[in-house]
Amino acid sequence: MRLPGKVAIVTGGGSGLGAATARLFATEGAAVVVADVYEEGGRRVAAGIIEGGGRAEFVRADVTSPADWERLVAATEQRFGRLDILVNNAGISSTAFADPLDAAGWHAIMGVNATGVYLGTAAAVPAMRRAGGGSIVNFSSILGFVASEGGHPAYAASKGAVRLLTKATAVRYGPEGIRANSVHPGFMPPMRSAGAGAPEARQRAIAETPLRRTGEPIEVAYGVLFLASDEASFVTGTELVIDGGYIAR
């Protein structure tokens, strides 16, 4: 096991990349708090972990709410005694808002994808201090490096913000034994929050990916597992790109 005795929070854990990460963490020995506004999915993931012999609990949490973050971290410490790992995965897709000039889309996407990561970090750091250190893994994207013609521009802006926030977190809290790294997935199956999108645009993106396919959630989850684990004890402030070679073009 790679996370024996660890306690983790995974936001957006009710589906997709978050669900794959939560399940993998549990198989590797971690107690996992699955956090999501998507109650049906979050409860299902937590229940599945428990049925498989793991330790898990679902907590409904809106990552844009400081009060929800305080409640989430407190519930984690009360239930499992500590907090070692935070995975800031919750996000809104670039295609959730069709109009790129829609200010409501900008605020909604930035609120979840960027501000939510900041609020999570602010809530987790005191708990990680109490635990003697920890690992924060923030979900960014390949669009934290490069731009895209499609989708709402707030998505790339939010993911770029996450990339640099991660570095700032690593520099500030490294002396306290708290690591922070970002993961940058390439094209994956559509997020739960995604709109219909344009199939032709998706096929073009796949054609531009050297491995000529989309990724699978478990392929990203294994990267998150490495960054969260003690195997990455000297890794902080950096990016792990899992994109089939897309940004290598």
Residue, then its C-alpha position, 0 to 999 in steps of 0.5 A: m500500500r502506498l498511502p497507509g494511515k493517510v487521510a485524504i479529502v477529494t473534492g468533486g469526488g462523486s464522478g470522473l477524475g475525482a471518483a477514480t482518485a478517491r477509489l484508488f486512494a482507498t485501495e492504497g490504504a487511505a481513509v477518504v472523505v468524498a466531497d461534492v455538491y453532487e450528492e448522489g454520485g458522492r454517496r455512491v462512491a463513498a458507499g462503494i469504497i466502504e463495501g470494498g473494505g475501505r474507509a470513506e465518508f461523504v460530505r456535501a460541500d460547495v467549494t466556493s463556500p468558506a463555511d463549507w470548507e471549514r465544516l468539511v475539514a472539521a468533519t474530516e478531523q473528527r471522523f478520521g483524526r487528521l488530514d494529510i492529503l487534499v486533492n482539489n479536483a472540483g471544477i466546471s468545464s470550459t463548455a459549461f457556458a456557451d457564450p465566451l463573453d458571458a460574465a456570469g460564466w466567467h464568475a462561475i468558472m473562476g469561482v469553482n476552479a480557482t477560488g475554490v482551490y484557494l479556499g481549500t488550501a486556506a482551510a487545509v493548511p491549519a489541519m496539515r500543520r496539526a498533522g505535521g505536514g501534508s500534500i496538496v494536489n491541485f487539478s489544473s489542465i493542459l489549458g493551464f499552459v496553452a490556449s484553446e479556440g473553443g470553450h469559455p476563456a475563464y477555463a484557461a484563466s482559472k487553470g493558469a491561476v491554479r498552476l501559479l497558486t500551487k507554486a505560491t503554496a509550495v514556496r510559502y508552506g514548504p518549510e512546514g512540511i506541506r507540499a503542493n503540486s498541480v496535475h494537468p490532464g489532457f483530453m478526458p471523457p466529458m466532465r459532468s458539468a460539461g455542455a454538449g460541446a462540438p463533436e468535431a472539435r473533440q475529434r480534432a483535439i484527439a487527432e492533435t494528441p500524439l497518442r491519438r486518444t483521450g485519457e482515462p480517469i485512472e491514468v490521471a489518478y495514478g499520477v495524483l497518487f504519486l504526488a500525494s504519497d511519500e514517494a514524492s516527498f521531495v517533489t513540490g511546486t511543480e507540474l505533472v502533465i498527463d496529456g498523451g503528448y498534447i502540449a509537446r507538439 
